[in-house]
Amino acid sequence: MRRGKALWTGVTLAAGIALLTTAVAGQRGPQQLSVTVSQIKPNIYWAAGGGGNSGIIIGDNGVIVIDPKTTAEGAKLLLAEIAKITPKPVTHFFSTHSDADHWGGADAFPASAMWITSEGFRKELLAIEKMGDAPHKRVPSRLVKRGKESVTYNGVRLDLYHWVPGHTSGDLVIHVPEERLVFTGDVTSNARPEPTLHAHKGANPDGWIAIVNNILKLNGELYVSGHGTMENFTPAWLQTRVKEATETNNRVKAMVAEGRSLGDIKMTLKMAPGPASGNPTYLEVAYWNALLKR
């Protein structure tokens, strides 16, 4: 069985490298070149378009941005929208994970602005750079370690959680406790009818379920996801999401224990169509994870 695990791990690693290249390139493909800003709280906004959703927090002396869009063009549109809201400069910006639609626009941000990411993000970014597939060479100013860190920028307290593995091995969850607001990146993305797990970046269903349950314990009023709209930012939506994902994961584990094939499991559970990016579905990742743990 050890030899089988080693063989399967080698296969998935090779596939993962190919997927990483495809995924990064795909995330930098043609994007909607418009940015729409919506207010959530008196000093907090979210911005759709130009890549993944972005967060905008206006503090005492400056602006904090969460996820700087996919490209410099998208980032410039975001910065122009921010300038319509406030004359305060952008002083800090975060990337929630290493998918290019959440960091590719970093070069367009002021050189004086601090770029904050997780340690896991940096490791994944180095792998992308090694393949020669990074859109720029800007280096994060500060890395958040595993676990929880609390910071105050521009008078705004933020609790930063680097829990892994979730959507990737570099996810960063940003909690604004005084506003009961959580920016989750793609851990809770609602772009698909199931969670999106990047197995090539270390994600697996068990880790994702544990992290989402941790996120729910923050008791947020809203969970702003990396993709999707306001109606899916609610605790009720996220509770349903993790419940369904847990049920699917448990059923896949039971069927793998029975020796059933991936094709059989897909037919039985009526798997959702695969994403256009070529990344595996949640069910497929659950199958591989269960197989490796046998």
N, C-alpha and C positions, 0 to 999 in steps of 0.2 A: 504493500500500500504506500510506503514511503516513496518508492520509485515512481508510482503513479502520481503522487502529489508533486514530486519534483518535475516530472514531465509536464503536468498540467500547469504548474507555476511558470515553467519556461515558455509554454505556448501563450499563456495569458500575458506574460511580460512582453513577448515579441509583438503580440497584437496590440498591447497597450502603447508601445512606442509608436506604432503606426497610427493608432487612434489619436495620440497626443498631437502628432504633426497635423493630421486632418482637422482635429478639433480647433487648434489654434488658428490655422488658416481660415477655417469656416467662420470663426467668431469675428475675424477681421474682414469678412466679405462685405458686400454691399449692405449698408445699414440705412434705416430711415433717417434722412438728414433733416430732421426737425425735432425740437425739444419742447415738450409741453409740461409746464410747472403747475402743480396743484398744492394748495395749502392744507396742512394737517393740523397744525397748532399755530398759535400767534407768531411763533418764531421758527417754525419748522415746516419744510415743504418736501415734496418728492417730485422727481422729474422723469417722465417717460420719453422714449425715443432716443435715437443715436447710440443705442446699445442697451445694456441692462439698466434697470431703474437706478436713479441716483437719489441721495438724500441731501438736503440743504438745511443746515442749522445755523441760525444767525445769533452770534454771541455778543458779548459786551463790546469787544474791540475788533471782531473779525468774523469770518464765515468758515464753517467746517463743512466739507463736502464728503459724501460717502459714494464712492465709485465714480471715476472720472470719464466714463463713456469709452467707446471702442477706439476711436481715432482722434487725432488732433482736431479735425473738423467738427466732430461731435462735441468734443470738450469745449471748443470755442463758442459753439452755440449755447451750451450750458452756462458758461461764464457770462455770456451776453445776457441771458435770462436772469442770472443772479444780479447783474448790475442794474437791472430794471427794478429789482426789489429793494436793494440796499447799496449805498456807496461804500460799505465796509469791504476791505480786501479779503480774499481767500487766504487764510493763514495755515490751514491744516486740511489734508484730504486723506481718506482711507481707501483701500481696496479690500473688498471682502473675501476675494479668492483669486486664483490665477487664471481663470478664463479671460481671454483677451477683451471681451466686451465689458469688463469691469476694471480694466487698468490701462488699456491701449492708448487712452488719451492723456496719460500722465504728463507727457512732454509739454503740452499746451498750458499747463498750470504754472503759476509764478514760480521762478527758481527759488524764491524765498519761502515758499510754502512747504511745510513738513509733510512728507508722504509716509503714512503709517500702514504697515501690513503685518501679517503674522510671520513667525519663523518658518512655518510650513509653506506659506506663499513664496518666501524667498528661495527655498530649496527647489520648488517647482519652477520658479522663474529661471533659476540657474540652468535647469535641464532644458528649458525652452531656448535660452540663449545659446547653449551648447550646440543645439541643432541648427542654429542660425536663423531661427524663426521668430525672434522678438522684434517688434516694430520700433523699439528704441532701447537705449542703454541706461536710462535713468535708474538710479538705485534708490530703494526705499530709505528714508531717513531714520526710521525707527522700527524695530521688530518687536512684536508682542509675543511673549513666551506662552507655553502651554498653561492652561488654567485661566485665572481671572486677574486682570489688572484694572485699577481705577485711576482715571486721570481727570484733570480739569483744564479745559482749553477755553479761553475767552469767557471765563465765568460759567461754563457749561460742564457739569459733571457727566462723565461717560464711564460706564463699566464695560470693559472689553473682555470677551470670552473667546479663547482659542481652543475649541473642543474639536477633537478629531477621532475617527474620520467621519465626515458628514457627506456633503456634496463632493468634497475633495479632502486632501490631507492638510489643507491650508486655510480652512474656513475661519473667518473672524466675524463674530456676532457683536453688534454694537448696541448697547442698552442705554437709553436716556431715562434713568429712574424717576426723575422729578416729573417727567411727562408721561410715564408708563408707555413708552414707545420703544420698539425693538427693530433695528435694521438687521435682517437675517441673511442678506445676499441670496444665493441660489439654494441654500439649505431648504428653504420653504418656497422655492419658485413654483408658481402655478401655471407655467407655460404649457405643461403637459398634464394629461389625466392621471399621472403617477409621478412619484419623485424621480428626479434625474440624478443618478449616481455615476460619477466618473471613476469606474473601476481602475482605469489606467493611472489615476491619481490617488489610489489607495482607498477609495470609498467602498463601503459594504452596508447592507441593510441593517445589521445589528447596531453598527456605530451610528448610522443616520437616525434610527428610532430612538436610541439613547439620547442623542443630542437634541432632537425635537422635543422630547419629554423634558429635558433640562430647560429649553427655551420657554416652554409653556409654564414652567415653575417661576419664571420671571414675572408672571401675572401682568403682562402687557395689555393695554387696551387695543393696540394695533401692532401687527407684525408686518413691517414693510418688506416685501420680498424682492428678490432680484429681477423678477419678471412677473407680470400680471397687473391687476388693477385693484382698486380700493375694496371692492366687495369681497375679495379673497384675502384681505389683510386681517380678518377678524379671528379671535381665539376659536370661535365655533368651527370655522372652516379648517383651521389647523388641527384641531382635535379630531375632526372627521378624517383628515388626511392621514394622520399618524395611526389612527385606528384601522383604516383600510389597509395601509401599508404593512402594519403588524400582522394582520390576518393573512395577507398574501404571503408574507415571509414565512409564517408558521406553516401554512399549507405546502409551500414549496419544500421546506425542510422535511415535512412528513412524507411527501411523495419521493424525495430523493432517498430517504431511508428505506422506502419500499423498493428502490432500484429502478424507478421509472425514468425514462429518458427526457431530455429537454423538450423534444418535439411533442411527446405525449403530454407533458405538463403544460406547454403552451396551448395545446388544443383544449385541455380540460379547463384551464383557468381563463381562456379567451384573452390572451395577451393583447395589450394595446399595440398599435402599429409602431414600428421603430421610428426614432426621430430622424429628420432629414440630415443631421450631422453625421450619421453613421454610428453614433454612440449606442451601446447596448441599452436595452430596456431595463426597467427595475426588476422585472421577473427574471431576466437573463442573469443579471448580477446576483440576484438572490440564489439562483440555481448554482452558479459557480462557487459562491461563498459556502453554500451548504455542502457541495461536493468536496471542497477542500477541507472541510471540518470533519468529514466522515472518518 
